[in-house]
Amino acid sequence: MARLSREDRQIALGRLQAGQSQSAIARHFHVSQSTISRLWVRFQATGSVADLPRAGRPRATTAAHDRFIRLRHLRNRFLSASSSVQALPGPHRLSDQTVRNRLHEAGLRARRPHRGAVLTRRHRQNRVQWGNQHLRWTVRNHWRHVWFSDESYFLLQRHDGRRRVYRRVNERYAPNCVDEAPVHGGGGVIWCGGRSIPLEGAPWCTSKGA
């Protein structure tokens, strides 16, 4: 269940004071109704929506440290937790796991990156230009005269896959989360195939090879 930030608590409190129901507020913030109920009880008892003092070990990082860790990994998703420990300003004694915990709180978790081909700005511009030129093509007048081919290249030599990227949910194919690698990664096997759209009454034409 999601945890309300201090700003969200203030907004929820304002809605409660305006007469909105607890269930409607809970649905808006994607939390349980008991969360809103406890927030209202706390405000009536203390006059504040801040967290109550808790016993136990104090937090190892400050708000500035948390912001530094989050921004550092948002700017470069392939940084390791240990590198952020060494880069933190000022005296500190943090573990790698503490940095990972702060990244988890920000919705960033270490995943295996998607490996994509190296695309320069010129490559992207050419692809957009090609797409715009063929945007209004139709099957009847254009695509039926085109031979479609495809190639699948299976590398025999790859890296060990131990590299990780810190990303949020649904960011697998985000440009700053893709591990770009040269297409010539070692020896491999290539598989080719082709197909064309048949004329009326003609059979499909295909061709494959290895």
N, C-alpha and C positions, 0 to 999 in steps of 0.2 A: 504494500500500500504506500502511496506517495506521502511525503512529509511536507507540510506547509511551510513555506519560507516566512520570514517576518513580514514581508510586504503582503503576501497572500493572507496572513492572519489579520492584518489591518483591514484589508478589503472585505474579508469574511465577517469581521466584527461590524463594519459599517452596514453590511447587508442585513445582519441580524438586528441591529438597532433600527433599520428601516422597516422591519417587519417581515422580511423574507423568511420562508421556512428553512429549517435546518437541512431537510432532505434535498431541497432544491440547491442550496449552497454546496452540499456535499457532492452532488452530481456535477456541478460546474467545475469544482476543483479535483474531481476524480478521487475522492477520499470517502471513507465511511462516515455515516451520520454520527457515530460516537466521537469521531475526531472533532467535529464541529461542536458537539455537545460539551466535550471537555474544555474546548476553547472558551465557550460561553461561561461555564462554571468558573474557570480560572480567572476570567476577566471580572466577574462579579465578586470574587473573593479577594483579588489582589489589585484590581484596577489596571492591569497590564496584560499584554498577550505574550510577554517574553517568557522564555523557559525558566522554570524554577531552578534554584541552585541544586546541584546534584553532588552527592558524595562520590568519592572514588578518585582515580588517577586523572589529573588535569590533561586537557588536550595538548598534544605535543606541538601543534602548529598554530600560528596566529591566522587571522583572517587575511593578512597580507601574504603570508606563506601560501595559503590555499589558493589565492588569486594568482600568485606567481606560478605555481605548479600547473594550474588549469590553463593559463594563457600560454605557457611554454609548450605544452603538449598540443594545444590547438594550433599553434604556429608550425610545429613540426611533429607530425603524428608518429614518426619512427624513432623518437627519442626513447631511451630506456629509463626506468625508474631510478636506477643508480646514478645516471648522469644528472638527473634533477636534484638528487641529494647533494651532489658535489657543487651544483650551481646555485643553490639557495644562498642568498646574501645573509651576512651576519652570523654570529655564533649559534650553532644548533647541533643537536644530536638526534638525527632522524634515521630510521631504517628504511630500506627500500619498500618494505610492506606498508609503512605509513604513507609513502607517496602513492602507492597503488590504491590504498584506501581512499585517499583524497580524490584520485582520478575516478574511482568507482562512484563516489558521491556526485561527481560532475557528469556521470553517465558515460565515462570513457573506460573501455575495457580492452585488454590486449587480445588481439585476434590475429590469425594468419592472414596476411594481406593478399588481395587479388593481384595476380601478376598480369600486367598488360604490356603491350609493345610500346616502345619509346615513340611518342608523337610530338613533333615540334610544332611551333605555332604555324609554320607553313603547311604542315600536313593537315592540321585542323581547318585552316582556311580553304585548302583545296577540297576537302570533304564537304564543307558547307557550300562552296561554289558549285560543286557537282550536284549536290542535292537540290539547289535552287534551279539549276538548269533543267533538271528532269522532274521538277515538281508537278508539271501538268501533263506528263506523259500518260497515255492510256494503253490498255492491253490491246485494243483493236488496231490502233494506228502505229504504235511504237514498240511496246514490250514484246509483241509476238515475233518480232524480227531479231530479237536479242538472244544470244546463246549464254546461258547462265552456267558458270563453272565455280568450283570451290576446291580448296586444298586444305587438308589437315596435316599438320606437321607434328610428329611425336618425337620429342627429344629423348635421347638415351642418357644424357648427362644433365642433371639439375642440381641446384644447391640443396642443402639438407632441410630446408624449410623451418629453421629455428627462428628466423626473424619475425618479429611481431609488430603490429601497428595498433595504437590506441585510437579507437573510434567509437562512435555511438551506434545505436541500432539504426539499420537502414542506410549506413554510410559505407557499405562494402565497396561500391563502385565510385565513390567520391574521388575526384582527381587527386586530392592530397592524401588519400588512403590507399592508392594503388601502387604496388611495387613494380615500377617499370624496369624491364630487363631487355637486353638485346635479343633479337629474334634468332640469332645464330648462337645458341647456347651449347653447342656440341653436336656430335653425330646424331642422326635420327632417321626416321622413315617418313616419307611423304605419301599421302593418298589423295588422288585427284578424281573429280567427278564433274559431270556437266549435264545440263538438261535445257531444252528449249520448249517454248509454248507451241504446241502443234497447230497447224492450219486446220480448218474445218474438215473433218473426215479423215485426217492423217493421224497415225499413231504417234505416241511419245517417242522421242529420240534421246537416248541416254548413252553415256560413255564413261567408263571407269578404268582406272589403272593404278598400279603401285610402283 
